[in-house]
Amino acid sequence: MTKKYRGVVVPMVTPVTKDGALDTSAVVRIIEFFAKAGVSPLLMGTTGEGNSVSQADGLLFVETAVKAREQWSMINGQCSMVIYAGLTGNCFSEQLRQAEAYTKAGADVIVATLPTYYALTPEQMENYYRQLADAITGPLMLYNILATTHMSIPVDVIRRLADHPNIVGLKDSERDLERMAQCIEIAKGREDFCYFCGWAAQSAHSLELGGDGIVPSTGNYVPEMFQQLYEAAMAGDMATANRLQDETNEIAKIYQKDRTLGQSLTALKVMMQTKGLCEPWMLMPLTRLSAEEEKVIAAKATALS
């Protein structure tokens, strides 16, 4: 059984200029970089500073990525890239408008986190996703990330939502192996619901259990390694998949070790700068690292080449 939504989906950074404007030329470079590696982007997820992107820039981001994909296809032949667009916020009516704008602009799937100002009951979580799925035109993917929303969508709620005709999958970034296995079981054996692992360090393990895809932030720097990891796991070559897992885990330490999540995203952009992909500017409230720290990160990244 080959599912429609599968493979490597990189939570793409949002490249911006010094004044905070979307760097559209960098968007094109990164989309081309991903296309060469055979991976897809998730725009405006956690790695993409999704909560800090304005509605206008969010739409421009989707439009630019879709156009870059089309241009790549025209020059290089058919491109299997799927564009996932992240949806965040606490105003439901604004979310609906934004989701429809993204879909109209060419986004293939809307990926929504829970609204985060209020602590929600399981019933409220389920109601939110049902109403969202009923109202939008494009397919919807659930996005569970305890680290930033401070809430976890219960497995039973996910199991019920999986039967909704417009909910196509779950991207789960919660660091819980038992939960991972339970959610993968929900997606197994059905064509209409998929499981994507957002815990990059468990990418190979999730695929071995039967997961459909992985969402690694380190894929912004080495997308080809995660594509190779995915292909090896799909072929049953777990020795190769686990080797690549170990190697990518070491690369991740360069930007993640001893840093907050926000600081790690800045450091990741510094690594990408060494490949000419983007500048390490951030959207408020995040800021750049010190010049000395950026120099150390860039040196470590360059040494990998």
C-alpha positions, 0 to 999 in steps of 0.5 A: 500500500502506497500512501499519498502522504509519505517520505521526508518533510523538512520543517523549513526555516523561514529566511528573512532579511535584516529588517524582518521581510521574507527573503523570497530569493532565499526561499527559492534557493532552499526549495531548489535545494530540497527538490534536488534531494527529493524531499518536501517542505513544511512551511511555517512550522516550529522550525519556521518560526510559524507563530511569528510570520505575518499573514501577508508574509505567510501567503507570500511564502506559500506563493513563492514556494509553489512557484519555485516548485513549478519552475523546478519541474519545468526545467528538471521534469516532474517534481514529487514535492508536496508543500505543507503549510503550517497553521497557527494562531488563536483566532479561528476566523483568521485561521480559516481565512489563512488556510483558504488563502494558502490552499488557493495559492497552491499549498497541498496540505494544511498542518495545524497546531492547537490554539495555545492561549487557553488550556484545552480539554480533550473535547475542545481539542477534538471540536477544534480540529473537526470544525477546522476540517469541516470548514477548509477546502484543502486536506488537514494534518494534525500537528501535536507538539507538547514542547511549544503548545504545552498540550498533548492531543490524546491518542484516543482523540487522534484515533477518532479524528483519523476517521474524518474524511478531510483529516489525512494524518498526524505530525507528532513531535512529542518525545514519547516512544509508547505514544509513538507506537500507538499513533503509528498503529492508528495509521497502519493499514489505512490509506487515508491517514498517515503518521509523520514523526517529528522527533528527528532522533527517532526517525529510523525507529519510527519508520521501522515501526511502520511510520509513513514519514519523518519531519527532521529540522536537521534536514534543512542542512542535510536533506539528502541524508534523511532521504537516504535514511528514509529509502534505506528504512523502506527497503528494510536496510535498518543497518544503513538507516540507523547509521545515518540516524547516528550521523545526523544526530551528531550534526544536530548537536552543532546547532542544538546542544546547550541551546534553547529551541529559539537559539537553536533555530538561529544556529541552524540558519548559521549552518545554512548560511555556509551553503549559501542558502540564507542569512541568519536573521530571525523574526522577533522575538528571536534574535541572532547569536553573538558574532563569536558564537556564529563563527564557531558554528560556521566553522563546525558546519564547514568542517563537515563538508 
